[in-house]
Amino acid sequence: MSMSTPYRLPAVVTSFIDGQWQSAGSHLLPVINPANEETIAQLSEADANETAAAVAAARRAHEQGRWADLPATEKQRIFRQIGALTTQHLDELAWLESLNSGLPLRYVHSRQLPRIVSNFSFFADWLSQNTERAGVQDDSYLRYVVREPAGVAALISPWNAPLALASTKIAAALAFGNSCVVKTAETTPLAVARFMGILTEAGVPAGVVNLINGRGHITGDALVRHKDVRVVSFTGGTATGRAIAAAAAPGLKRVDLELGGKSANIITASANLDDALEGALTAIYTNNGQQCFAGSRILLEHSIADEFLRRFAERARTIRVGDPLDRATEIGPLANEAHYARVQSFVGAALNEGGRLLCGGQRPAKLETGYYFEPTAVLMPSNDTQVCQEEIFGPFAAFQTFDNFDEALRIANASDFGLVSYLWSNDLAQVNQAMRAIKAGVVLVNTPMTLDLRFPFGGYKNSGVGREGIDGMRHFYTEEKTVTIALKRPAMERLGMP
C-alpha cells in the first residue's frame, strides 16, 4: 500500500448475502473519486435475481430467529462491540468515505461517522430500558401490547452520508429484531461495504444484514417491490421518494421517507449576530452543502442585512476548498459530475431572476480537475424564484430580506418543503411565535443542526413521511399486538338459548 492509499480498496464491490461476498456479475459500474475524476473501483450491480437472494437470506435469518431470538443482553453485547470496532477502524472508514464521496475527511471523521458509535450505544441502552403499555379497564380487562419485529426491512441510504445514514437504519432495524437488506447509492459504496465486515466481526449472525448494490431503477426497484420486504426506509431526494412510495404501495408496505429540504434560516436584529454568522455558515457549507437540513434560504431583517451580507461573503471566501483527504480542507468536491453541473446551473438561474452574486459561483481557480465549486451566495429579490424554491443541495446560499417577523414566517412557510427551520433571535415572543407558526418537522433556535434519537426527526410536506427517533422507529419497525384478558366473567349474549 502506498502512502496515498493507506487502506485496501476493493477492485470490485459485490453483494454481501447470508454472510458471504458474492461473485461479480456481468454489469459493472465505475466508482469515481470526485476529487480527481478517476475510477477507483468497480461496482457489481445486483439484478432482480440477486436482490431476491438477499431478501430470501434475510427472511431465513428472521424466521430461524438468528437475531430476533437472541437475549437482549447478547444484542447489547454485539451493539457495543460494533461501536468498539467502529472506533478502532474509524480512520479507515473515514478515509474510504472521503475518498469515495468527496466529503472532507476532517468532517467525516469528527462529526459524521462517530454517529455510528453513538447510535449503537443508544440502542444498546434502550434494549434494557424498553417497556410496553398495559392497562386495566373497570377491573374487567387487562390489556397489554406485545411487539414483534416487522420482518425484512429494506434500508436505502443516499450518497451525501452513505455510511452514517445506513448505519442509523441498521441499528434501528436490529434493535427491534428485524433482518435487513441494505442498499446505498451506487456511486458511494466503499465505506458501507467495509462496515459489513465490522458487523460480522462484532457477531451479527449471517443473513441478518445483507448488502446489495446498484442503481435505483434496477436494484432499488427490485428490492422495494419484493413481496417479502415488509418495511422500506429511504433517505434521499423527493422525486425518488415518490417513486419508492409508489412501488411499495401495491404490497401495502410501510414506508419511512426522509426527503429533501429548502430550510429557512431566519436571522433577526435581536440575535447574537456573531453566533448567527457562524450558524449560517455551518448550516449551508458543511458536508459540502450536500445535506437535507441545510439552511439554504437565509432570511435577514433589513436593519442588519448589509453588514451581515458583507461579513458572510468575506468568511465564505476564506473557506478552504480542496483535496478532501487533506485535514485542512473544509469543503471538498461535489459528489459527481451530473450533480456538479446541476449546482453550477443555478448561478445563471439566480442572475436571470434578478439575483446579485455575493461570492463564489464558479470553480476555484487552482483546482482544474475534480467537481469543485466555490462556496456561493446570492441575494434574491423574491422567494418566488427557482433558486429559493428548488433544493440545490450544494454550497449555495440564497439570501432574502424582510421588514417584520410576520413576513419572515410567511417566507419561511412559502415552500413545498418543511424539514428544518432555523431561527436566530433573543426575543422570547418571536421564539414562541415561530415555534407554533413554522411548518417544519424541526425548529432549531440559536443553534445549528443537532440530533437526539429520543426525539423525532422528519419533515412536513415534500420533506417526507414518518419520523426517525425512538418512538417513530419503534412504530415503523414493529407490529403491535394487543392482548386482552378477561379479569372476570364477561357479560355475553346467550345466542340460541330460550
C-alpha positions in Angstrom: 0.0 0.0 0.0 1.3 3.4 -0.9 1.1 6.5 1.3 -1.8 7.8 -0.9 -3.7 4.5 -0.3 -3.1 3.5 3.3 -6.0 1.1 3.3 -7.2 -1.6 0.9 -9.5 -0.7 -1.9 -11.6 -3.5 -3.4 -11.2 -4.0 -7.1 -15.0 -4.8 -7.3 -17.7 -4.2 -4.7 -20.2 -7.0 -4.8 -23.2 -8.0 -2.8 -22.9 -9.4 0.7 -25.6 -12.1 1.1 -26.0 -14.5 4.0 -22.6 -13.7 5.3 -20.7 -14.2 2.0 -19.4 -11.8 -0.6 -20.9 -12.7 -4.0 -19.1 -13.2 -7.3 -19.1 -10.2 -9.6 -22.0 -10.1 -12.1 -22.0 -9.1 -15.7 -22.9 -5.4 -15.2 -20.2 -3.3 -13.6 -20.5 0.4 -12.8 -17.5 2.7 -12.2 -16.8 4.1 -8.7 -15.4 7.6 -9.2 -13.2 9.7 -6.9 -14.8 13.1 -7.3 -11.6 14.9 -6.3 -9.7 13.8 -9.5 -12.5 12.1 -11.6 -10.6 8.8 -11.7 -12.1 5.4 -11.4 -11.0 3.8 -8.1 -13.2 0.6 -8.1 -16.0 -1.1 -9.9 -19.4 -1.9 -8.6 -21.3 -5.1 -9.4 -24.9 -4.2 -9.9 -27.4 -6.7 -8.4 -30.2 -7.7 -10.7 -33.6 -8.8 -9.6 -32.4 -12.4 -9.0 -29.5 -11.4 -6.8 -31.8 -8.9 -5.0 -34.3 -11.7 -4.4 -31.5 -13.9 -3.0 -30.6 -11.2 -0.5 -34.2 -10.8 0.6 -34.5 -14.6 0.9 -31.4 -14.7 3.1 -32.9 -12.0 5.4 -36.2 -13.8 5.6 -34.5 -17.2 6.5 -32.4 -15.5 9.2 -35.5 -13.9 10.6 -37.7 -17.0 10.5 -34.9 -19.0 12.1 -34.6 -16.4 14.9 -30.8 -16.0 14.4 -31.1 -12.4 15.6 -34.7 -11.8 16.8 -34.5 -14.7 19.4 -31.2 -13.6 20.9 -31.5 -12.4 24.5 -31.4 -8.6 24.9 -28.1 -8.9 26.8 -26.5 -10.6 23.8 -27.8 -8.0 21.4 -26.4 -5.3 23.7 -23.0 -7.0 23.8 -22.9 -7.1 20.0 -24.1 -3.5 19.7 -21.3 -2.3 22.0 -18.8 -4.4 20.0 -20.0 -2.7 16.8 -19.2 0.6 18.5 -15.8 -0.5 19.7 -14.8 -1.9 16.3 -16.1 1.2 14.5 -13.9 3.3 16.8 -11.0 1.0 16.1 -11.4 1.3 12.3 -12.6 4.9 12.2 -9.6 6.2 10.3 -10.1 3.6 7.6 -13.9 4.1 7.4 -13.4 7.9 7.2 -10.8 7.6 4.5 -13.0 5.3 2.4 -16.0 7.6 2.8 -14.0 10.8 2.0 -12.2 9.2 -1.0 -15.5 8.0 -2.4 -17.8 10.9 -1.7 -15.6 13.9 -1.7 -16.6 14.9 1.8 -13.9 16.5 3.9 -12.0 13.9 5.9 -12.0 16.2 9.0 -15.8 16.4 9.0 -16.4 12.7 8.2 -14.0 11.7 11.0 -15.1 14.1 13.7 -18.8 14.6 13.1 -20.4 12.2 10.6 -19.1 8.7 11.4 -19.0 9.0 15.2 -22.8 8.9 14.9 -22.4 5.2 14.3 -20.9 4.7 17.8 -23.5 6.9 19.5 -26.4 5.3 17.7 -25.5 1.7 18.5 -24.8 2.8 22.1 -28.2 4.5 22.3 -30.0 1.3 21.2 -27.9 -0.9 23.4 -29.1 1.2 26.4 -32.6 1.2 25.1 -32.8 -2.6 24.9 -32.5 -2.8 28.7 -34.9 0.1 29.4 -37.8 -0.5 27.0 -41.3 -1.2 28.4 -44.6 -1.7 26.8 -48.1 -0.4 27.5 -50.5 -2.2 29.8 -53.8 -1.1 31.3 -56.8 -2.3 33.2 -60.3 -1.2 32.3 -63.0 -1.2 35.0 -61.4 -4.2 36.7 -62.9 -6.2 33.8 -60.0 -6.5 31.4 -56.2 -6.4 31.4 -54.8 -5.3 28.1 -51.1 -5.2 27.1 -49.1 -4.7 24.0 -46.9 -7.4 22.5 -44.5 -6.0 20.0 -43.0 -8.2 17.2 -40.4 -7.4 14.5 -41.9 -6.4 11.2 -39.7 -8.9 9.4 -37.4 -8.0 6.4 -36.5 -4.3 6.2 -35.2 -2.6 3.1 -32.8 0.2 4.1 -31.7 2.7 1.4 -29.2 5.4 2.1 -28.0 8.3 -0.1 -24.6 9.5 -1.3 -24.3 12.5 0.9 -23.8 10.4 4.1 -23.7 6.8 2.9 -22.5 5.0 6.0 -23.7 7.4 8.7 -27.3 7.1 7.5 -27.1 3.4 6.5 -25.8 2.5 10.0 -28.5 4.5 11.7 -31.1 2.5 9.8 -29.3 -0.8 10.6 -29.1 0.0 14.3 -32.8 0.8 14.5 -33.9 -2.2 12.4 -31.8 -4.6 14.5 -32.8 -3.0 17.8 -36.4 -4.0 17.1 -35.4 -7.6 16.0 -35.6 -7.3 12.2 -33.3 -8.7 9.5 -32.5 -6.3 6.7 -31.2 -5.7 3.1 -29.2 -2.5 2.7 -28.7 -0.6 -0.5 -26.7 2.6 -0.6 -26.1 4.9 -3.5 -24.3 3.1 -6.4 -21.7 5.9 -6.5 -20.6 5.7 -2.9 -20.5 2.0 -1.8 -17.0 1.7 -0.3 -17.4 2.5 3.4 -20.8 0.8 3.6 -19.3 -2.4 2.2 -16.4 -2.2 4.7 -18.9 -1.9 7.5 -20.4 -5.3 6.6 -17.1 -6.8 7.8 -17.3 -4.9 11.1 -20.9 -6.2 11.7 -19.7 -9.7 11.1 -16.7 -9.4 13.3 -18.9 -8.0 16.1 -21.1 -11.1 16.0 -24.1 -10.2 13.9 -25.3 -13.6 12.5 -25.1 -14.4 8.8 -28.2 -13.2 6.8 -29.3 -10.7 9.4 -27.7 -7.8 7.5 -27.3 -8.2 3.7 -25.9 -5.7 1.2 -26.8 -5.2 -2.4 -25.6 -2.6 -4.8 -26.9 -0.9 -7.9 -28.9 1.9 -9.5 -32.3 2.8 -8.1 -34.4 1.8 -11.1 -32.7 -1.6 -11.3 -31.6 -2.8 -7.8 -33.7 -0.4 -5.7 -36.9 -1.1 -7.5 -36.5 -4.8 -7.3 -35.8 -4.5 -3.6 -38.8 -2.3 -2.8 -41.2 -4.4 -4.8 -40.1 -7.8 -3.4 -43.1 -9.4 -1.7 -41.1 -10.4 1.4 -40.0 -6.9 2.2 -42.3 -5.5 4.8 -40.9 -2.0 5.5 -38.9 0.4 3.4 -36.7 3.1 5.0 -35.3 5.6 2.5 -33.3 8.8 2.8 -32.8 10.8 -0.4 -34.4 13.0 -2.9 -38.1 13.8 -3.0 -38.7 12.5 -6.6 -37.1 9.2 -5.7 -39.1 9.0 -2.5 -42.3 9.3 -4.5 -41.2 6.5 -6.8 -40.4 4.3 -3.8 -43.7 5.0 -2.2 -45.5 4.1 -5.5 -43.5 0.9 -5.8 -44.2 -0.1 -2.2 -47.9 0.7 -2.3 -49.2 -2.5 -4.1 -47.6 -4.6 -1.4 -49.1 -2.4 1.4 -45.5 -2.0 2.7 -44.8 0.6 5.4 -42.5 3.4 4.2 -40.4 5.9 6.0 -39.2 8.6 3.7 -36.7 11.3 4.9 -36.5 13.5 1.8 -35.4 17.0 0.7 -35.5 20.4 2.2 -35.2 24.1 1.4 -34.9 25.2 5.0 -35.3 28.8 6.0 -32.7 30.3 8.4 -34.3 33.4 10.0 -31.9 35.9 11.5 -33.4 38.8 13.4 -31.9 42.1 14.8 -32.2 40.7 18.3 -29.9 37.8 17.6 -26.3 37.4 18.7 -25.0 38.1 15.2 -21.6 36.6 15.8 -23.3 33.3 16.6 -25.8 33.7 13.8 -23.0 34.2 11.3 -21.2 31.0 12.5 -24.5 29.1 12.4 -25.4 30.3 9.0 -22.1 29.3 7.5 -22.3 25.9 9.2 -25.8 25.2 8.1 -25.1 25.8 4.4 -21.5 24.9 3.8 -20.7 21.8 6.0 -20.8 18.4 4.3 -20.1 20.3 1.0 -23.5 21.9 1.3 -25.0 18.4 0.5 -27.3 18.0 3.4 -31.1 17.8 3.5 -31.3 20.1 6.5 -29.1 22.8 5.0 -30.1 26.3 5.9 -30.2 27.3 2.3 -32.7 30.2 2.4 -31.2 32.8 4.8 -33.7 35.5 5.8 -32.3 38.7 7.2 -34.0 41.5 9.0 -33.4 44.7 6.9 -31.6 46.6 9.7 -28.8 44.1 9.9 -28.8 42.9 6.3 -26.0 44.9 4.7 -23.4 44.3 7.5 -24.4 40.6 7.8 -24.1 40.1 4.0 -20.6 41.7 4.0 -19.4 39.6 6.8 -20.9 36.4 5.4 -19.3 36.9 2.0 -15.9 37.7 3.5 -15.9 34.5 5.5 -17.2 32.3 2.7 -14.3 33.5 0.5 -11.8 32.2 3.2 -13.3 28.7 3.4 -10.6 26.2 2.4 -11.7 24.3 -0.7 -9.5 21.4 -1.8 -8.5 17.8 -1.5 -11.0 16.2 0.8 -8.3 13.9 2.3 -6.3 16.9 3.4 -7.2 17.6 7.1 -7.1 21.3 6.4 -9.9 21.1 3.8 -13.3 22.5 4.8 -15.1 21.9 1.5 -14.3 19.2 -0.9 -15.7 18.4 -4.4 -19.3 17.8 -5.1 -20.3 14.1 -5.3 -20.5 13.5 -9.0 -20.3 15.2 -12.4 -24.0 15.4 -13.0 -24.6 17.0 -9.6 -21.8 19.4 -10.2 -23.3 20.6 -13.5 -26.7 21.0 -11.8 -25.4 23.1 -8.9 -23.5 25.3 -11.3 -26.6 25.9 -13.4 -28.2 27.7 -10.5 -25.8 30.6 -10.8 -27.2 31.6 -14.2 -30.7 30.9 -12.9 -30.2 33.3 -10.0 -28.8 36.1 -12.2 -31.6 35.7 -14.7 -34.1 36.1 -11.9 -32.6 39.4 -10.7 -30.3 38.0 -8.1 -26.9 39.5 -7.1 -23.9 37.3 -6.8 -22.2 37.9 -3.4 -19.4 35.4 -3.6 -18.4 32.2 -5.4 -20.3 30.9 -8.3 -17.5 29.1 -10.1 -14.7 26.5 -10.0 -11.8 27.5 -7.7 -9.0 28.8 -10.0 -6.3 26.4 -8.8 -8.4 23.2 -9.0 -8.7 22.3 -12.6 -9.7 18.7 -12.1 -12.5 17.4 -9.8 -16.0 18.5 -9.1 -15.0 21.6 -7.1 -17.3 24.5 -6.6 -16.7 27.7 -4.6 -18.9 28.5 -1.6 -21.6 30.6 -3.2 -24.1 33.1 -2.0 -26.7 35.2 -3.9 -29.1 37.9 -2.8 -32.5 37.3 -4.3 -35.3 39.8 -4.8 -38.1 37.4 -4.1 -38.9 34.0 -2.6 -40.8 33.2 -5.8 -37.7 32.2 -7.7 -36.2 29.0 -8.8 -33.2 29.4 -6.5 -35.4 30.0 -3.5 -37.8 27.2 -4.2 -35.8 24.3 -5.6 -33.4 22.2 -3.5 -29.9 22.9 -4.9 -28.1 20.5 -2.5 -24.7 22.2 -2.6 -22.7 25.0 -1.1 -25.1 27.6 -2.4 -26.9 30.1 -0.1 -29.9 32.2 -1.2 -30.4 35.4 0.9 -33.6 37.4 1.2 -34.5 40.3 3.5 -37.7 41.0 5.5 -39.3 44.0 7.2 -41.1 42.4 10.1 -41.2 39.0 11.8 -44.6 38.0 10.4 -43.2 38.5 6.9 -40.2 36.3 7.8 -42.5 33.5 8.9 -44.6 33.8 5.8 -41.5 33.5 3.6 -40.3 30.5 5.7 -43.5 28.7 5.1 -43.8 29.6 1.4 -42.1 26.4 0.3 -43.0 22.9 -0.9 -40.6 21.6 1.8 -40.8 21.5 5.5 -37.9 19.6 7.0 -36.0 22.0 9.3 -36.1 25.7 10.1 -33.5 27.8 11.9 -34.2 30.9 14.0 -31.6 33.2 15.5 -33.4 35.5 18.0 -33.2 36.6 21.6 -36.8 37.8 21.6 -38.9 35.2 23.5 -42.1 36.3 21.9 -40.6 35.7 18.5 -39.4 32.3 19.5 -42.8 31.3 20.8 -44.5 32.6 17.7 -42.1 30.8 15.4 -42.4 27.5 17.3 -46.1 27.4 16.5 -46.2 29.1 13.1 -43.4 27.4 11.2 -44.5 24.3 9.2 -41.4 22.1 9.6 -40.6 18.9 11.4 -37.7 20.5 13.4 -37.4 24.1 14.6 -33.8 25.0 15.8 -33.4 28.1 17.9 -30.0 29.7 18.3 -28.2 26.6 17.2 -27.1 24.8 14.1 -28.3 21.3 13.4 -28.3 18.8 16.3 -29.9 15.4 16.6 -31.2 13.3 19.6 -32.7 9.9 19.0 -35.1 10.4 21.9 -36.9 12.9 19.7 -38.4 12.7 16.3 -36.7 13.9 13.1 -38.6 14.2 9.8 -40.5 16.7 7.7 -43.7 18.2 6.6 -45.0 18.4 3.0 -42.5 17.2 0.4 -39.8 16.6 3.0 -41.1 13.2 3.8 -43.4 10.7 5.6 -42.7 9.4 9.0 -40.2 10.2 11.8 -36.8 8.9 12.8 -36.3 8.9 16.6 -37.1 6.2 19.1 -40.9 6.5 19.1 -41.3 6.7 15.3 -38.8 3.9 14.7 -40.5 1.6 17.2 -43.8 2.1 15.4 -42.1 1.7 12.0 -40.0 -1.4 12.6 -42.5 -3.5 14.6 -46.0 -4.9 14.5 -48.1 -4.2 17.6 -50.4 -6.9 19.0 -52.9 -6.1 21.7 -53.6 -8.9 24.1 -56.9 -8.7 26.1 -57.5 -10.9 29.2 -60.9 -11.0 31.0 -60.4 -10.5 34.7 -63.9 -11.6 35.5 -66.6 -13.5 33.6 -67.8 -11.1 30.9 -71.4 -10.5 30.1 -72.2 -12.2 26.8 -75.2 -12.8 24.7 -76.6 -16.3 25.1 -77.5 -17.0 21.5 -79.7 -20.0 20.8 -80.8 -20.3 24.4 -84.6 -20.0 25.3 
